[in-house]
Amino acid sequence: MRQVPIIRIPFGESDVQTLHEGWVRVMESGFLTLGSYTSRFEEMFREFTGAKYAVAVSSGTSALEVIIRSLGIEGRSIIVPTNTFLASALAVAHAGNKVIFADSDPETMGLDAGDVARKIDDDTAAVMAVHIGGIISPAIDDIRDLCARRGIHLIEDCAHAHGSTLQGRHAGLLGIAGGFSFFPTKTLTTGEGGMIITDNEAVYRSASMLRNQGKNPNLGNKISEMGHNWRISEFTAVLGVQQMEKAPEILADRGRIADFYNAAFQEFQGIGPISLPPGTTSSHYKYIAYLDPAYDRGEVKRVMREKYAVSLPGEVYTDLCHNEPIWDAHTYCGKRRTESGQIQCNRWPQCGCGTRQESFPGAEHLSKHHVCLPMYPGLDHEDLEHVVESLDRTLHEDLKQG
């Protein structure tokens, strides 16, 4: 039986040869970090996105924390969607701020602009938009206008959005800065690693220092910022350069897969794919669709896997951030609760960081009812036909409703 796994990362012989040659050059150069490959990776990502500046860092999570620190935000509140990977929120807390969760719109999986407006308070310093699945919600225009009126920053979590655009403008350039991830599951991958893009020179200069232990080139590399080791190695950067060279090919292949699914599901019963908003292009990080509520998602995935050898990838997301058990042990300012339940936040009691945040109906709905279909370069026509035919049989024969 044909098998379709959760993911394959296709490195062909020519890719392996290219990477081998690059790693040999790195070893011969003696520069194992912050060398020519890191510079080239940043330059290629600038060209890819149209950004003025790019700073390579160790992960997507560190990219977000460095952005927050570069903006001088500390001891304030930042609004984050509850429908995201928890790293988005943890970057806020690690930078010394309070997380405020907001709801999401099931049609785009992006932030609910109305709920963002309700959550903005006097100590709100920023809003973090997350482009789930590579989809940029048109509501970001309203959120950006709202931020401008209130004098707060719009930060973008672009972990899913390499190649995503809105009205021709790349993700990460719709606010003050954007952070990208190159984790193995991402559209472009270096194993580990991240990238910050911005058109703001002050953010760029601060981020460049912060990722390198706070060293200030204008002071002879004396440390003038409370930085950290958020660098990438030159070996990672070699992978980054290889991925940037192949980015058009990778994105085109993902687009081909999305087009196949779109055509197949035009008259398909029991499942409805999310449509891209007008004026947007997507990285197609995930192919997201809603199941008819009559179906149990876990059963659908089990039958697909056990009977048809098709493994559906993880959702985005089933576990909402506000429900994670971390908040039983920590406040929304990232402070640990004592065994007796006392709160050690240095802003307590004014900030209310110990009060549980609840009621996110849009996010709750989307978290329960969507699935993601296999989406990665190299899926051939027979693979895609097998996915669709297996889903058809699963929904309309194995788990037939009524």
C-alpha positions, 0 to 999 in steps of 0.5 A, spaced: 500 500 500 502 507 498 504 510 504 504 518 505 507 520 512 506 526 516 512 529 512 518 528 508 524 533 507 527 532 500 534 533 500 536 530 493 544 528 491 545 535 488 542 538 495 547 533 499 553 535 495 552 543 495 551 542 503 557 538 503 561 543 499 559 549 503 560 545 510 567 544 507 568 551 506 566 553 513 571 548 516 577 551 512 575 558 513 576 558 521 569 562 521 564 557 525 559 563 526 557 570 524 561 569 517 560 569 510 554 564 510 550 568 515 551 574 511 549 571 505 543 568 508 541 574 511 542 578 504 538 572 500 532 573 505 532 580 505 531 580 497 526 574 498 522 578 502 523 585 500 525 588 507 531 593 508 534 589 514 534 581 516 538 578 522 539 571 523 538 568 530 537 561 533 530 560 532 523 563 531 522 564 538 528 568 539 526 572 533 520 574 537 524 575 544 529 579 540 524 584 537 520 585 543 527 587 547 529 591 541 523 595 541 525 596 549 518 593 551 519 591 558 514 590 564 508 592 559 502 587 556 503 584 549 496 581 546 497 574 543 492 570 539 491 564 544 491 560 537 498 559 536 504 555 538 506 557 546 512 559 544 509 566 541 507 567 548 513 565 552 517 570 548 513 575 551 514 573 558 521 571 557 522 578 555 519 581 561 512 582 559 505 580 561 501 575 556 494 577 554 491 572 550 486 574 544 481 570 540 481 568 533 477 568 527 475 561 524 475 563 517 482 565 517 485 563 523 488 570 524 487 575 530 479 577 531 480 585 531 474 586 535 477 582 541 484 585 540 480 592 541 477 590 547 483 587 550 488 593 549 489 597 555 493 603 558 499 598 559 499 595 552 505 596 548 504 591 542 500 586 539 503 580 536 499 577 529 500 570 527 499 568 520 497 561 521 498 556 516 501 561 512 495 565 511 495 573 512 488 575 515 485 581 512 483 583 519 491 585 520 489 592 516 484 594 522 489 591 527 495 595 524 490 602 524 488 600 531 495 600 533 497 606 530 491 610 533 493 607 540 501 608 539 503 601 540 507 596 536 504 591 531 509 585 531 508 579 526 510 572 528 511 569 521 513 562 523 508 559 518 509 565 512 515 564 508 513 567 501 506 569 504 504 576 502 498 581 502 497 586 497 504 584 494 507 586 501 511 580 504 509 577 511 513 581 516 513 588 513 506 589 515 508 591 522 514 594 525 518 587 525 517 580 523 520 573 526 521 567 522 522 560 524 526 555 520 524 549 524 524 542 520 517 542 519 517 549 516 516 551 509 524 553 509 528 549 514 535 549 517 533 544 522 534 550 527 534 557 526 530 564 525 530 570 522 528 577 523 526 582 518 524 589 519 525 596 515 526 600 522 534 601 522 533 602 530 530 595 531 535 592 526 541 595 530 539 593 536 537 586 534 544 585 531 547 587 538 542 583 542 543 576 538 551 577 539 551 577 547 550 585 546 556 587 543 556 594 540 560 595 534 561 602 535 564 601 542 569 596 539 565 590 541 564 592 548 558 590 551 552 595 551 546 591 551 543 585 556 544 581 550 544 573 549 547 568 545 542 568 539 546 566 534 546 561 528 552 557 526 555 558 519 553 550 518 546 552 519 547 558 515 549 554 509 543 550 510 539 557 509 543 559 503 541 552 500 534 553 502 533 560 499 536 558 493 531 553 492 525 557 495 521 559 489 521 551 487 519 549 494 513 554 494 511 552 487 511 545 489 507 547 495 502 551 491 501 545 486 499 541 492 494 546 494 491 547 487 490 539 487 486 539 493 482 545 492 480 542 485 479 535 488 474 538 494 470 543 490 464 538 490 466 534 496 462 533 502 464 533 509 470 537 509 471 544 507 477 547 506 479 554 508 479 559 502 485 564 501 482 571 503 483 576 496 489 579 495 493 574 499 498 569 497 500 563 502 506 559 503 501 553 504 505 551 510 499 547 512 493 545 508 487 547 513 480 544 512 474 544 517 470 537 518 463 537 518 462 537 526 458 530 525 465 527 524 470 525 530 477 528 528 481 523 532 477 517 528 478 520 521 485 520 523 486 513 526 482 510 520 486 514 515 493 512 518 491 505 520 487 503 514 490 507 508 497 509 511 496 516 510 498 520 516 495 527 517 499 532 520 498 536 526 493 541 527 494 549 528 492 548 533 488 543 538 491 545 544 490 553 545 495 557 549 490 559 555 489 552 556 496 549 557 498 547 564 504 552 564 499 557 567 497 552 573 505 554 575 506 560 572 503 567 572 502 571 565 508 575 567 512 568 567 513 568 574 512 562 578 507 561 583 509 558 590 506 552 593 502 555 597 499 559 591 502 566 592 504 570 586 511 573 586 510 578 580 513 584 581 507 588 579 502 584 583 497 586 585 496 591 579 497 587 573 492 581 575 497 576 572 494 571 576 487 571 574 486 565 569 484 568 562 478 564 559 472 565 553 475 564 546 469 562 542 472 563 535 479 559 537 475 554 541 471 552 535 477 552 530 481 548 535 476 542 535 474 542 528 479 543 523 484 538 520 491 539 516 492 534 510 499 532 507 503 538 505 510 538 503 515 538 497 515 531 493 508 529 494 507 526 487 500 525 483 499 518 486 500 520 493 495 526 492 490 522 489 491 516 495 490 522 500 483 524 497 481 517 495 482 515 502 479 521 505 473 520 501 472 512 503 474 514 510 468 520 510 463 516 506 464 509 507 468 507 513 465 513 518 459 514 514 454 519 517 446 518 518 
